[in-house]
Amino acid sequence: MATHNELGKLGEELAQEYLLKNGYTILYRNWRHSRYEIDVVALKNNLPHFVEVKTRSSNEFGDPEDSVSKKKIRFLLQAADAFLYKHPTYTDFRVDILSINIYEKEKPQFFFIEDVYL
């Protein structure tokens, strides 16, 4: 497995732990519909949160959250529409970004951006 894939898997594991510690219930990881994917679907106060997880091991290319483009957010919104269609008990939702920096010999650093919109 490529190094960036391993880093991504580690980031998703850390994201799950972070969300659980902060009162979220994890409904799905890597939820897919057609060509769209949501890294984590979590629930808090009966409100689904569609979380894009970005992980980096250096700041050479900027912060992880900087790599979430408008196109990616549009894809997340389309995936959210599909999720809500399949789960009609939910009428509202949030799109969030969880940015994780993992530097050698340091604790992971988390930056959680809630309720992202275009």
N, C-alpha and C positions, 0 to 999 in steps of 0.2 A: 504494500500500500504506500502511496506517495506520502511524503512528509506533510504536505498541506492537508491531505485527507485525515491523517492521524491527528493533526492539530485541530481540525474541525470537529472530529469525534470527541476529543478531549474537551473542547469548548462547549459542546452540547451537553456533556456530562456535568461540567461545572455550572452551566446555565440551569440545568434541572435542579441541582443542589441549591443554587442561589434563589431560584423562584420558590422552592419548597420552604426554605428558611424565611422567606418574606411573605408567607401566607397564601401562596398560590397552590392550586391543585393541578397536577399535570394530567391533561386529558389525552394528548397525543404528542409523539415526537415524530418528526419527518412525515407529517400528514400530507398525502398527495391527492391531487385531482388533476387528471389530464396531464398537462406539462408543468403544472404549478406545484410548488412544495412550500409548506410552512414548517419551519424548524421545530417550533414548539407551540402547541395550542394549550394554553393554561386557563384556569378559571379562578377568578377572585370576586367575591360578592356576587356570585351568579352571573358574572359578565365575562365572556370569553376574550382572552388576549391572544393575539396572533404575534408571536415573538420571532423576530429575525435575529439570529445569533451570529455575531462576527468576532472572530478570534485572531489575534496576531501575536507573534513571538518577538517582533521588533517594531520599531517605529519608522523603519526605512521608507515605507510607503504611506505614512500617515497613520492616523488613528483608525481603528477598525470601523467605527461608525461612518467614517468618511466614504467608505466603499459601498454604502447603501444608496443606490441611485434612484432617481425618480421612476425609472423604468421598473426597478425591483419593487418599489412601493406599489406601483400600479399592478404588478403581478400578484403581490400580497393581497391587494384589495380584491382582485378577481378570485383568488383562492378563498378569501374570506366570504365572498358572495356564494361560492359553491358550498362552503362549509355551512353557512346559514341556511341555504336551501335544503341541505341534507339533515340539518338539525333545527327545525323550525321553532323549537321552544325558546331559542335565543333571538332577541329582537335588536340588540345593540352589540357593539364590539369595540375593541381597541387594537390598534397596531402599535407594537413596541419594538424597540431595538435594544438588545443587550450586547454591549461591547465588552470584550474581555481581552486584557493584555496579560500575556504569560511570559515574563522575563525570567531568564536563568537565575536561580538562587533567590527568587523573590516570590512572595505570595501573589496569586492572581489579583489583578485589579479589575473591578467591575464598574461600568458606567451604564446605567439603565435609563433609557429615554422612553417615557411613556406617552401614549396617544399621539403618534406621529401622523401627520397628514401632509398632503401636497399643497 
